[in-house]
Amino acid sequence: MVIANDAVNFSVGANLMLVLVAAQEQEWDEVHMAVKQFQNVNLALKYGPSRGGGAARHGTRRRMRDRSATARIQAAAEAYIGLVETGVGLIPGGGGSKEMLIRANERAASGRILICSRAATIFETVAMAKVGTSAEESRELGFLRREDGVSMNRESWWRMRRKWR
């Protein structure tokens, strides 16, 4: 399964007005259920029988949580990728932070980095709502894995996505 979109904004995040109204009405069970369902979808993408692949489109603003659990990613060279929830006072809860820490732990296990220093960097990235303004910067911030692909133009991006089918 390939998760992709050719729209200008692939993902614009949660409906903050809906969350605000639910919080004002103290509908915590509804908020919890919505978050839990979203987390379950992301886990199904990672561990389900039809593991997903994500494609971050050229010029798009991508949310980390939407593709962090996919088996592989083909990012556009100039994709904007990040966890921006803290910018509006929320803690990211879709699974992107967890995936970043899992990747850091995998690298630490192979002796390439110290997990404590990498975890501190990840927490800083999330807390400051940092966004990678290119695929390579997103890789440095921990949003992309070393093995995730990068396409320099739309044609190669589409071609790579078709190979995944």
N, C-alpha and C positions, 0 to 999 in steps of 0.2 A: 504494500500500500504506500502510495506517495501522497504526502500532504503538501500541497502547493497552491498558489493563487497568483494570478497575474494582475491583481488590483493594485492601485497605488499604495494603499495601506493594507498589508496582509493581515495584521492584527492590531487592533486598537485597545485591547484589554477589556477588563470587566466593566460592566455598566455601573459606574460609580454612583450615579443617582439612585439606582436600585439598592445598592449597598447602604447608602446614606439613609434612605427611607426606612429600610429594614432595621438599621441601627437605632434610628430615632424612635421607632416603634418597639424597640427591644425584641425583635424577632430573631433572637440569636440562633434558634434551632434552624431557621431557614438559611441564615448565613452559613452556619456550620455545614448543612446539607449541600449547599451549592459548592462550597470549597471542597468538601469530601468527594462529591461526584466528579468535579474537575480533576482532582488528584487521581481518582480511580481511572479516568480516561487516559491520563498520562501514563499511569502504570501499565494499562493494557497496551498502550503503544510500545512500551519497552519490553514487556514480558509476554504479550499475547502471541497467538499462533501466526498472526500476520503482522510482523513487526514493521513499524512505519519508518519511512524516510522523510526528512523535512527539507524543504527547499526555500531558502531565504532569497527573495527576489531582488533584482537590481533596483536601487533607489528606495527600497521599502524600509519602514521602521518595523522591526520584528521584535516580538516579545520573547525573551529567553524561554519562558515556561512553555510556550507553544511547541517548541521543537527540541527541548533539552533531552527528553526521554526517547527520542527516535533513534533507530539503529544507526543511521548515518545522516549527514547533512551536506547539501550542496549549496553553499552560500554565494551570493553575488559579491563581487569584490568590494562594492560600496554599500553593502547592507548595513543598516543601523540595528544593532542587537544589544538588548540590555534588560535588566530587571529594574523597572522604574517606579514600582509601587511606593517606595519610601518617599518619593518626591511629593506624594499626596497624603502622607501620613499612615500608609498601610505597610504591613510586613508581607513580602511576597510569600504566597502559600501554595503555588501551583506545582512546585517540585524543582524549579530551576536551581535554587540555592543548594538543594540536596544533591542534584546531579553535579554541580560544580565541585562540591566537597568530595563526592565519590571519585571524580576524575583526579582531584588533587591527591587523594589517598592512593589511587592506583599508581600515580607517578612516584609518590613517596615510597611505595612498596618496591619499586624497581630501583630505588636508590638515587633517583635524579633530583629530588628536592626534599626539604624538610617539611613535613606536614603542618607543623605549627606556624611556620612563617607563611606558607601558602594559605592556610585557613584564615589567618589574620588579614591577608590581602583580599581574600574572597569576601569576608565580612565587611571590609572597608568598601569594596566595590558595590556590594548590595546596599549598605547603609547610605552611601553617597549617591545612589541611583545612577552610577556611571553607565554610560552607553558607549559601546564600540562603534566608531564611525566608519569602520571598514572591516572586512573579514579578518584581516591580519591583526588589527587592534582588538577585535572581539576574541581572537584566539589568545592573545596575550593576557586579556582580562579573565580568561577561563570560560567564556561562553561557547567557544568552539573547541573541539578536540584537534589534536595534531593531525589525525587521519581524515578529518572532514575536508571535503573538497571546496575549491573556490573557482568560480567561473568569472572570466574577465568580460564576457559580453553575453547578451540575452540568448544568442543562438547556441552557444556552448552550454548555457544553463539549461535550456529546454532539452537539448540533446542528452545531457547527463540524466535528467529526470526520466526521459523515455527509456533509458537503459535499465532503470530500476524496476520497471513494470514486469 
